[in-house]
Amino acid sequence: MKSGAAKHNTIEAERIIAAQCGDRNAFTELVHQYREGVVTMVYRMVGDIHLAEDAAQDTFLRAWINLSKYKPSAPFRNWLYRIAYNRTLDLLRQAEEEDSLDSIPLASKDITPEVNAIQAERVQQIQKSILELPSASRIVLVLREYQGLSYQEIAAVLNIPIGTVMSRLSYARNKLIDTLQAHLEDV
């Protein structure tokens, strides 16, 4: 009897092989499986949900076109995240700087308007602080903290040594803390 993870990996491998043979339905299943993660990763990099949606769509289009180049020696998720990362870098180079922040949480019935406003401001400040990080540090932070990738997986996605991952992550966390503390002092 196969474990849940092994069964999932087998199903994913079958979908990938079918998609590489031209089965659009199999690829659609892969898109459904990874779409949210790709959108979230890109959103955390650019801070614009519409841009993130566009980049995710472009990521999957590029993945479909280049699916024959995918080698199962690396996890499919990492391969997709690499495509998304490269597309995001392209978008960041092209886009003008915007302060569009779409991550304001919906109000809860149990939370007063004042508390909700404070929480929304905190979310905006965190997102703004993340967007102020250099892109190399930002992507490492996003992949680790928001996507839950291990250091090894991040190194594989970005094609950098694990030591560089650790260094960039440490820098990003410290810079984020400094920025948020400075904001609290200004309030």
Summary of the structure (lengths in Angstrom):
residues: 187
radius of gyration: 18.5
end to end distance: 58.0
largest distance: 58.8
contacts: 516
relative contact order: 0.10
helix: 77%
strand: 0%
